[in-house]
Amino acid sequence: MLQPRIPVNPLPTGIVTPLAQPAALSGAEPNRASSPVVPDRHAAPAAPARTTVQLTPGSVVALAAGGGAVVLVVGAVLVSMLLAVAITGVSIAVITVVLRLLVKDLQKGR
């Protein structure tokens, strides 16, 4: 039947870097101090102050105009969707009335 084909890549796709090996240091001895090392306890650095956004009168007007434009566009889309639903409902109602009349006429003709 169907046998999957495994693609063969003849060349490596990337550069292979060898693992770093620790170099042996000659003449270096480990520190064997008899007293334990106590870490320095420093206070945590203070968080940098946040930059405040400074709004100029022009940028406030631009933000207000942009927000108004967004509201108008969203409103237009919602009104058009509502209109489409209303038109669909009216057309279905008209079709229902017409079909009812046709069925009545067919039943009278018997």
N, CA, C and O atoms as CSV, one atom per row, in Angstrom:
chain,resi,resn,atom,element,x,y,z
A,1,MET,N,N,0.830,-1.180,0.000
A,1,MET,CA,C,0.000,0.000,0.000
A,1,MET,C,C,0.880,1.252,0.000
A,1,MET,O,O,1.872,1.345,-0.724
A,2,LEU,N,N,0.485,2.190,0.825
A,2,LEU,CA,C,1.236,3.433,0.897
A,2,LEU,C,C,2.368,3.303,1.903
A,2,LEU,O,O,2.165,2.893,3.046
A,3,GLN,N,N,3.549,3.655,1.459
A,3,GLN,CA,C,4.693,3.649,2.361
A,3,GLN,C,C,5.225,5.071,2.456
A,3,GLN,O,O,5.473,5.709,1.433
A,4,PRO,N,N,5.400,5.569,3.661
A,4,PRO,CA,C,5.895,6.944,3.784
A,4,PRO,C,C,7.342,7.039,3.329
A,4,PRO,O,O,8.139,6.124,3.537
A,5,ARG,N,N,7.657,8.139,2.718
A,5,ARG,CA,C,9.027,8.376,2.274
A,5,ARG,C,C,9.693,9.327,3.258
A,5,ARG,O,O,9.147,10.377,3.596
A,6,ILE,N,N,10.843,8.954,3.697
A,6,ILE,CA,C,11.592,9.807,4.608
A,6,ILE,C,C,12.568,10.616,3.769
A,6,ILE,O,O,13.405,10.043,3.071
A,7,PRO,N,N,12.473,11.951,3.827
A,7,PRO,CA,C,13.384,12.750,3.013
A,7,PRO,C,C,14.818,12.624,3.529
A,7,PRO,O,O,15.066,12.590,4.734
A,8,VAL,N,N,15.740,12.557,2.590
A,8,VAL,CA,C,17.153,12.431,2.935
A,8,VAL,C,C,17.814,13.766,2.650
A,8,VAL,O,O,17.712,14.305,1.548
A,9,ASN,N,N,18.490,14.288,3.657
A,9,ASN,CA,C,19.186,15.560,3.503
A,9,ASN,C,C,20.675,15.263,3.390
A,9,ASN,O,O,21.298,14.871,4.377
A,10,PRO,N,N,21.264,15.443,2.199
A,10,PRO,CA,C,22.669,15.076,2.037
A,10,PRO,C,C,23.627,16.034,2.747
A,10,PRO,O,O,24.741,15.635,3.087
A,11,LEU,N,N,23.229,17.271,2.978
A,11,LEU,CA,C,24.111,18.248,3.613
A,11,LEU,C,C,23.523,18.686,4.947
A,11,LEU,O,O,22.302,18.721,5.105
A,12,PRO,N,N,24.368,19.016,5.896
A,12,PRO,CA,C,23.826,19.510,7.163
A,12,PRO,C,C,23.157,20.865,6.974
A,12,PRO,O,O,23.556,21.655,6.119
A,13,THR,N,N,22.144,21.117,7.774
A,13,THR,CA,C,21.394,22.362,7.624
A,13,THR,C,C,22.014,23.520,8.373
A,13,THR,O,O,21.698,24.672,8.073
A,14,GLY,N,N,22.866,23.268,9.315
A,14,GLY,CA,C,23.454,24.358,10.088
A,14,GLY,C,C,24.870,24.025,10.496
A,14,GLY,O,O,25.362,22.925,10.244
A,15,ILE,N,N,25.509,24.972,11.119
A,15,ILE,CA,C,26.877,24.780,11.574
A,15,ILE,C,C,26.829,24.104,12.940
A,15,ILE,O,O,26.125,24.551,13.846
A,16,VAL,N,N,27.576,23.040,13.069
A,16,VAL,CA,C,27.617,22.313,14.327
A,16,VAL,C,C,28.787,22.838,15.135
A,16,VAL,O,O,29.930,22.797,14.678
A,17,THR,N,N,28.510,23.330,16.330
A,17,THR,CA,C,29.584,23.824,17.193
A,17,THR,C,C,29.886,22.764,18.235
A,17,THR,O,O,28.966,22.208,18.835
A,18,PRO,N,N,31.157,22.478,18.460
A,18,PRO,CA,C,31.498,21.457,19.452
A,18,PRO,C,C,31.224,21.968,20.863
A,18,PRO,O,O,31.201,23.175,21.104
A,19,LEU,N,N,31.020,21.049,21.776
A,19,LEU,CA,C,30.798,21.419,23.161
A,19,LEU,C,C,32.081,21.979,23.757
A,19,LEU,O,O,33.174,21.504,23.449
A,20,ALA,N,N,31.947,22.982,24.604
A,20,ALA,CA,C,33.118,23.589,25.232
A,20,ALA,C,C,33.637,22.664,26.324
A,20,ALA,O,O,32.875,22.206,27.175
A,21,GLN,N,N,34.927,22.395,26.295
A,21,GLN,CA,C,35.573,21.567,27.300
A,21,GLN,C,C,36.334,22.483,28.248
A,21,GLN,O,O,37.032,23.388,27.789
A,22,PRO,N,N,36.218,22.275,29.556
A,22,PRO,CA,C,36.981,23.128,30.471
A,22,PRO,C,C,38.472,22.864,30.315
A,22,PRO,O,O,38.916,21.717,30.289
A,23,ALA,N,N,39.227,23.938,30.213
A,23,ALA,CA,C,40.675,23.812,30.044
A,23,ALA,C,C,41.314,23.583,31.408
A,23,ALA,O,O,40.915,24.190,32.402
A,24,ALA,N,N,42.292,22.716,31.444
A,24,ALA,CA,C,42.999,22.441,32.696
A,24,ALA,C,C,44.013,23.547,32.934
A,24,ALA,O,O,44.833,23.841,32.064
A,25,LEU,N,N,43.959,24.158,34.105
A,25,LEU,CA,C,44.897,25.219,34.449
A,25,LEU,C,C,46.052,24.619,35.236
A,25,LEU,O,O,45.852,23.926,36.233
A,26,SER,N,N,47.246,24.895,34.774
A,26,SER,CA,C,48.406,24.367,35.491
A,26,SER,C,C,48.789,25.330,36.606
A,26,SER,O,O,48.808,26.544,36.400
A,27,GLY,N,N,49.085,24.816,37.748
A,27,GLY,CA,C,49.527,25.639,38.871
A,27,GLY,C,C,48.384,26.276,39.635
A,27,GLY,O,O,48.632,26.983,40.612
A,28,ALA,N,N,47.170,26.061,39.242
A,28,ALA,CA,C,46.042,26.653,39.947
A,28,ALA,C,C,45.503,25.632,40.928
A,28,ALA,O,O,45.275,24.473,40.581
A,29,GLU,N,N,45.304,26.075,42.149
A,29,GLU,CA,C,44.781,25.187,43.167
A,29,GLU,C,C,43.434,25.713,43.634
A,29,GLU,O,O,43.212,26.924,43.636
A,30,PRO,N,N,42.545,24.839,44.023
A,30,PRO,CA,C,41.258,25.323,44.522
A,30,PRO,C,C,41.435,26.055,45.843
A,30,PRO,O,O,42.356,25.764,46.606
A,31,ASN,N,N,40.557,26.996,46.107
A,31,ASN,CA,C,40.598,27.797,47.321
A,31,ASN,C,C,40.058,26.954,48.470
A,31,ASN,O,O,38.894,26.554,48.464
A,32,ARG,N,N,40.900,26.690,49.441
A,32,ARG,CA,C,40.493,25.883,50.580
A,32,ARG,C,C,40.552,26.745,51.839
A,32,ARG,O,O,41.370,26.511,52.729
A,33,ALA,N,N,39.690,27.727,51.899
A,33,ALA,CA,C,39.660,28.601,53.065
A,33,ALA,C,C,38.914,27.899,54.187
A,33,ALA,O,O,37.933,27.192,53.959
A,34,SER,N,N,39.402,28.109,55.408
A,34,SER,CA,C,38.779,27.447,56.542
A,34,SER,C,C,37.496,28.143,56.969
A,34,SER,O,O,36.613,27.512,57.550
A,35,SER,N,N,37.382,29.451,56.684
A,35,SER,CA,C,36.175,30.173,57.076
A,35,SER,C,C,35.209,30.215,55.891
A,35,SER,O,O,35.624,30.391,54.746
A,36,PRO,N,N,33.927,30.053,56.179
A,36,PRO,CA,C,32.956,30.097,55.074
A,36,PRO,C,C,32.828,31.519,54.531
A,36,PRO,O,O,33.037,32.502,55.243
A,37,VAL,N,N,32.482,31.593,53.272
A,37,VAL,CA,C,32.317,32.887,52.614
A,37,VAL,C,C,30.900,33.372,52.865
A,37,VAL,O,O,29.936,32.658,52.587
A,38,VAL,N,N,30.769,34.592,53.394
A,38,VAL,CA,C,29.467,35.176,53.678
A,38,VAL,C,C,29.145,36.159,52.563
A,38,VAL,O,O,29.922,37.084,52.321
A,39,PRO,N,N,28.030,35.985,51.884
A,39,PRO,CA,C,27.707,36.927,50.805
A,39,PRO,C,C,27.348,38.294,51.381
A,39,PRO,O,O,26.774,38.406,52.464
A,40,ASP,N,N,27.703,39.323,50.627
A,40,ASP,CA,C,27.354,40.685,51.034
A,40,ASP,C,C,25.857,40.871,50.892
A,40,ASP,O,O,25.260,40.442,49.904
A,41,ARG,N,N,25.262,41.501,51.863
A,41,ARG,CA,C,23.822,41.758,51.813
A,41,ARG,C,C,23.610,43.219,51.461
A,41,ARG,O,O,23.685,44.106,52.311
A,42,HIS,N,N,23.349,43.436,50.204
A,42,HIS,CA,C,23.077,44.795,49.730
A,42,HIS,C,C,21.577,44.969,49.573
A,42,HIS,O,O,20.838,44.011,49.348
A,43,ALA,N,N,21.158,46.190,49.697
A,43,ALA,CA,C,19.748,46.485,49.468
A,43,ALA,C,C,19.452,46.310,47.985
A,43,ALA,O,O,20.302,46.572,47.134
A,44,ALA,N,N,18.257,45.870,47.692
A,44,ALA,CA,C,17.860,45.689,46.299
A,44,ALA,C,C,17.873,47.040,45.602
A,44,ALA,O,O,17.475,48.045,46.191
A,45,PRO,N,N,18.327,47.075,44.354
A,45,PRO,CA,C,18.344,48.367,43.656
A,45,PRO,C,C,16.924,48.880,43.457
A,45,PRO,O,O,15.989,48.116,43.217
A,46,ALA,N,N,16.796,50.171,43.562
A,46,ALA,CA,C,15.482,50.789,43.408
A,46,ALA,C,C,15.017,50.649,41.969
A,46,ALA,O,O,15.809,50.755,41.033
A,47,ALA,N,N,13.741,50.412,41.808
A,47,ALA,CA,C,13.177,50.275,40.467
A,47,ALA,C,C,13.261,51.622,39.756
A,47,ALA,O,O,13.022,52.664,40.367
A,48,PRO,N,N,13.598,51.604,38.474
A,48,PRO,CA,C,13.667,52.879,37.755
A,48,PRO,C,C,12.289,53.519,37.676
A,48,PRO,O,O,11.267,52.841,37.563
A,49,ALA,N,N,12.293,54.821,37.738
A,49,ALA,CA,C,11.027,55.549,37.689
A,49,ALA,C,C,10.376,55.351,36.331
A,49,ALA,O,O,11.054,55.354,35.304
A,50,ARG,N,N,9.066,55.181,36.328
A,50,ARG,CA,C,8.349,55.006,35.066
A,50,ARG,C,C,8.318,56.324,34.318
A,50,ARG,O,O,8.194,57.401,34.900
A,51,THR,N,N,8.434,56.198,33.029
A,51,THR,CA,C,8.328,57.410,32.221
A,51,THR,C,C,6.861,57.755,32.080
A,51,THR,O,O,6.032,56.888,31.804
A,52,THR,N,N,6.549,59.001,32.265
A,52,THR,CA,C,5.156,59.428,32.146
A,52,THR,C,C,4.897,59.899,30.731
A,52,THR,O,O,5.756,60.508,30.094
A,53,VAL,N,N,3.712,59.612,30.254
A,53,VAL,CA,C,3.323,60.047,28.918
A,53,VAL,C,C,2.780,61.460,29.036
A,53,VAL,O,O,1.827,61.720,29.771
A,54,GLN,N,N,3.394,62.350,28.310
A,54,GLN,CA,C,2.947,63.738,28.353
A,54,GLN,C,C,2.099,64.001,27.118
A,54,GLN,O,O,2.563,63.873,25.985
A,55,LEU,N,N,0.860,64.368,27.358
A,55,LEU,CA,C,-0.062,64.623,26.260
A,55,LEU,C,C,-0.120,66.117,25.984
A,55,LEU,O,O,-0.342,66.929,26.882
A,56,THR,N,N,0.082,66.448,24.744
A,56,THR,CA,C,-0.062,67.839,24.325
A,56,THR,C,C,-1.504,68.041,23.888
A,56,THR,O,O,-2.215,67.068,23.637
A,57,PRO,N,N,-1.940,69.272,23.794
A,57,PRO,CA,C,-3.319,69.500,23.331
A,57,PRO,C,C,-3.585,68.900,21.951
A,57,PRO,O,O,-4.683,68.410,21.688
A,58,GLY,N,N,-2.600,68.936,21.087
A,58,GLY,CA,C,-2.775,68.349,19.756
A,58,GLY,C,C,-2.957,66.846,19.807
A,58,GLY,O,O,-3.776,66.287,19.078
A,59,SER,N,N,-2.187,66.184,20.676
A,59,SER,CA,C,-2.318,64.729,20.765
A,59,SER,C,C,-3.643,64.337,21.418
A,59,SER,O,O,-4.213,63.297,21.085
A,60,VAL,N,N,-4.137,65.162,22.346
A,60,VAL,CA,C,-5.441,64.882,22.954
A,60,VAL,C,C,-6.536,64.984,21.904
A,60,VAL,O,O,-7.444,64.153,21.866
A,61,VAL,N,N,-6.454,66.000,21.052
A,61,VAL,CA,C,-7.444,66.163,19.982
A,61,VAL,C,C,-7.356,64.992,19.009
A,61,VAL,O,O,-8.379,64.480,18.555
A,62,ALA,N,N,-6.131,64.567,18.689
A,62,ALA,CA,C,-5.961,63.440,17.768
A,62,ALA,C,C,-6.535,62.155,18.368
A,62,ALA,O,O,-7.182,61.378,17.665
A,63,LEU,N,N,-6.303,61.928,19.664
A,63,LEU,CA,C,-6.862,60.741,20.308
A,63,LEU,C,C,-8.384,60.781,20.329
A,63,LEU,O,O,-9.040,59.768,20.088
A,64,ALA,N,N,-8.940,61.942,20.616
A,64,ALA,CA,C,-10.399,62.072,20.645
A,64,ALA,C,C,-10.987,61.842,19.258
A,64,ALA,O,O,-12.013,61.176,19.118
A,65,ALA,N,N,-10.339,62.392,18.232
A,65,ALA,CA,C,-10.828,62.208,16.862
A,65,ALA,C,C,-10.719,60.743,16.445
A,65,ALA,O,O,-11.621,60.210,15.798
A,66,GLY,N,N,-9.622,60.096,16.813
A,66,GLY,CA,C,-9.461,58.679,16.481
A,66,GLY,C,C,-10.498,57.820,17.178
A,66,GLY,O,O,-11.060,56.908,16.572
A,67,GLY,N,N,-10.757,58.105,18.450
A,67,GLY,CA,C,-11.782,57.359,19.176
A,67,GLY,C,C,-13.159,57.571,18.587
A,67,GLY,O,O,-13.950,56.635,18.480
A,68,GLY,N,N,-13.447,58.820,18.201
A,68,GLY,CA,C,-14.738,59.104,17.566
A,68,GLY,C,C,-14.888,58.377,16.244
A,68,GLY,O,O,-15.966,57.881,15.919
A,69,ALA,N,N,-13.796,58.313,15.476
A,69,ALA,CA,C,-13.846,57.605,14.192
A,69,ALA,C,C,-14.103,56.114,14.406
A,69,ALA,O,O,-14.867,55.496,13.665
A,70,VAL,N,N,-13.465,55.548,15.415
A,70,VAL,CA,C,-13.674,54.119,15.700
A,70,VAL,C,C,-15.127,53.868,16.093
A,70,VAL,O,O,-15.734,52.896,15.643
A,71,VAL,N,N,-15.681,54.736,16.925
A,71,VAL,CA,C,-17.075,54.580,17.344
A,71,VAL,C,C,-18.009,54.671,16.142
A,71,VAL,O,O,-18.962,53.899,16.037
A,72,LEU,N,N,-17.739,55.611,15.236
A,72,LEU,CA,C,-18.592,55.760,14.056
A,72,LEU,C,C,-18.513,54.540,13.145
A,72,LEU,O,O,-19.534,54.085,12.629
A,73,VAL,N,N,-17.327,54.018,12.947
A,73,VAL,CA,C,-17.169,52.856,12.065
A,73,VAL,C,C,-17.858,51.636,12.670
A,73,VAL,O,O,-18.580,50.924,11.973
A,74,VAL,N,N,-17.641,51.392,13.957
A,74,VAL,CA,C,-18.281,50.239,14.602
A,74,VAL,C,C,-19.797,50.400,14.584
A,74,VAL,O,O,-20.520,49.429,14.359
A,75,GLY,N,N,-20.282,51.608,14.817
A,75,GLY,CA,C,-21.722,51.856,14.768
A,75,GLY,C,C,-22.296,51.607,13.390
A,75,GLY,O,O,-23.368,51.015,13.261
A,76,ALA,N,N,-21.589,52.054,12.349
A,76,ALA,CA,C,-22.072,51.836,10.985
A,76,ALA,C,C,-22.133,50.347,10.655
A,76,ALA,O,O,-23.074,49.889,10.007
A,77,VAL,N,N,-21.139,49.601,11.097
A,77,VAL,CA,C,-21.134,48.155,10.836
A,77,VAL,C,C,-22.297,47.482,11.555
A,77,VAL,O,O,-22.978,46.634,10.977
A,78,LEU,N,N,-22.528,47.857,12.815
A,78,LEU,CA,C,-23.624,47.240,13.562
A,78,LEU,C,C,-24.987,47.591,12.974
A,78,LEU,O,O,-25.870,46.736,12.908
A,79,VAL,N,N,-25.166,48.834,12.547
A,79,VAL,CA,C,-26.440,49.237,11.945
A,79,VAL,C,C,-26.665,48.500,10.635
A,79,VAL,O,O,-27.785,48.078,10.345
A,80,SER,N,N,-25.610,48.342,9.841
A,80,SER,CA,C,-25.780,47.625,8.572
A,80,SER,C,C,-26.116,46.157,8.814
A,80,SER,O,O,-26.905,45.576,8.069
A,81,MET,N,N,-25.531,45.548,9.844
A,81,MET,CA,C,-25.878,44.161,10.158
A,81,MET,C,C,-27.325,44.054,10.628
A,81,MET,O,O,-28.030,43.115,10.258
A,82,LEU,N,N,-27.769,45.004,11.436
A,82,LEU,CA,C,-29.158,45.004,11.894
A,82,LEU,C,C,-30.113,45.178,10.719
A,82,LEU,O,O,-31.160,44.533,10.667
A,83,LEU,N,N,-29.757,46.040,9.785
A,83,LEU,CA,C,-30.583,46.253,8.598
A,83,LEU,C,C,-30.650,44.981,7.750
A,83,LEU,O,O,-31.708,44.640,7.220
A,84,ALA,N,N,-29.532,44.288,7.625
A,84,ALA,CA,C,-29.527,43.043,6.849
A,84,ALA,C,C,-30.428,41.996,7.496
A,84,ALA,O,O,-31.147,41.281,6.797
A,85,VAL,N,N,-30.394,41.900,8.817
A,85,VAL,CA,C,-31.254,40.940,9.516
A,85,VAL,C,C,-32.719,41.318,9.343
A,85,VAL,O,O,-33.565,40.446,9.142
A,86,ALA,N,N,-33.026,42.611,9.419
A,86,ALA,CA,C,-34.416,43.057,9.267
A,86,ALA,C,C,-34.930,42.767,7.864
A,86,ALA,O,O,-36.059,42.303,7.702
A,87,ILE,N,N,-34.121,43.034,6.854
A,87,ILE,CA,C,-34.532,42.770,5.468
A,87,ILE,C,C,-34.749,41.273,5.263
A,87,ILE,O,O,-35.702,40.867,4.598
A,88,THR,N,N,-33.868,40.452,5.833
A,88,THR,CA,C,-34.025,39.003,5.706
A,88,THR,C,C,-35.316,38.538,6.371
A,88,THR,O,O,-36.034,37.705,5.820
A,89,GLY,N,N,-35.608,39.068,7.540
A,89,GLY,CA,C,-36.842,38.693,8.236
A,89,GLY,C,C,-38.083,39.076,7.462
A,89,GLY,O,O,-39.025,38.289,7.373
A,90,VAL,N,N,-38.098,40.281,6.898
A,90,VAL,CA,C,-39.259,40.729,6.116
A,90,VAL,C,C,-39.429,39.865,4.874
A,90,VAL,O,O,-40.549,39.482,4.535
A,91,SER,N,N,-38.340,39.556,4.199
A,91,SER,CA,C,-38.461,38.744,2.984
A,91,SER,C,C,-38.952,37.336,3.313
A,91,SER,O,O,-39.731,36.765,2.550
A,92,ILE,N,N,-38.513,36.772,4.430
A,92,ILE,CA,C,-39.008,35.444,4.820
A,92,ILE,C,C,-40.495,35.508,5.151
A,92,ILE,O,O,-41.240,34.582,4.829
A,93,ALA,N,N,-40.935,36.593,5.790
A,93,ALA,CA,C,-42.364,36.742,6.107
A,93,ALA,C,C,-43.192,36.838,4.834
A,93,ALA,O,O,-44.259,36.230,4.750
A,94,VAL,N,N,-42.727,37.582,3.852
A,94,VAL,CA,C,-43.456,37.715,2.581
A,94,VAL,C,C,-43.521,36.368,1.872
A,94,VAL,O,O,-44.570,35.991,1.350
A,95,ILE,N,N,-42.414,35.647,1.851
A,95,ILE,CA,C,-42.402,34.338,1.200
A,95,ILE,C,C,-43.370,33.389,1.901
A,95,ILE,O,O,-44.051,32.603,1.243
A,96,THR,N,N,-43.434,33.457,3.224
A,96,THR,CA,C,-44.358,32.600,3.976
A,96,THR,C,C,-45.803,32.886,3.605
A,96,THR,O,O,-46.585,31.957,3.401
A,97,VAL,N,N,-46.169,34.167,3.515
A,97,VAL,CA,C,-47.545,34.531,3.160
A,97,VAL,C,C,-47.874,34.059,1.752
A,97,VAL,O,O,-48.957,33.523,1.517
A,98,VAL,N,N,-46.961,34.248,0.822
A,98,VAL,CA,C,-47.203,33.834,-0.564
A,98,VAL,C,C,-47.360,32.321,-0.643
A,98,VAL,O,O,-48.263,31.830,-1.320
A,99,LEU,N,N,-46.499,31.582,0.034
A,99,LEU,CA,C,-46.611,30.123,0.001
A,99,LEU,C,C,-47.917,29.643,0.631
A,99,LEU,O,O,-48.521,28.688,0.143
A,100,ARG,N,N,-48.354,30.288,1.698
A,100,ARG,CA,C,-49.625,29.928,2.333
A,100,ARG,C,C,-50.792,30.115,1.359
A,100,ARG,O,O,-51.671,29.261,1.244
A,101,LEU,N,N,-50.775,31.254,0.663
A,101,LEU,CA,C,-51.843,31.514,-0.308
A,101,LEU,C,C,-51.825,30.491,-1.437
A,101,LEU,O,O,-52.876,30.026,-1.879
A,102,LEU,N,N,-50.627,30.142,-1.901
A,102,LEU,CA,C,-50.533,29.153,-2.974
A,102,LEU,C,C,-51.041,27.786,-2.512
A,102,LEU,O,O,-51.737,27.100,-3.262
A,103,VAL,N,N,-50.703,27.390,-1.300
A,103,VAL,CA,C,-51.168,26.099,-0.787
A,103,VAL,C,C,-52.680,26.105,-0.636
A,103,VAL,O,O,-53.326,25.101,-0.937
A,104,LYS,N,N,-53.272,27.225,-0.172
A,104,LYS,CA,C,-54.736,27.327,-0.041
A,104,LYS,C,C,-55.407,27.196,-1.401
A,104,LYS,O,O,-56.408,26.494,-1.549
A,105,ASP,N,N,-54.837,27.886,-2.399
A,105,ASP,CA,C,-55.422,27.808,-3.740
A,105,ASP,C,C,-55.330,26.390,-4.290
A,105,ASP,O,O,-56.259,25.932,-4.957
A,106,LEU,N,N,-54.240,25.690,-4.028
A,106,LEU,CA,C,-54.110,24.317,-4.508
A,106,LEU,C,C,-55.117,23.399,-3.815
A,106,LEU,O,O,-55.660,22.491,-4.446
A,107,GLN,N,N,-55.370,23.626,-2.529
A,107,GLN,CA,C,-56.323,22.783,-1.802
A,107,GLN,C,C,-57.763,23.069,-2.226
A,107,GLN,O,O,-58.588,22.156,-2.212
A,108,LYS,N,N,-58.093,24.314,-2.604
A,108,LYS,CA,C,-59.437,24.654,-3.078
A,108,LYS,C,C,-59.710,24.012,-4.428
A,108,LYS,O,O,-60.842,23.622,-4.712
A,109,GLY,N,N,-58.703,23.902,-5.246
A,109,GLY,CA,C,-58.873,23.377,-6.593
A,109,GLY,C,C,-59.162,21.892,-6.623
A,109,GLY,O,O,-59.525,21.400,-7.691
A,110,ARG,N,N,-59.040,21.165,-5.588
A,110,ARG,CA,C,-59.273,19.719,-5.575
A,110,ARG,C,C,-60.678,19.398,-5.814
A,110,ARG,O,O,-61.048,18.224,-5.835
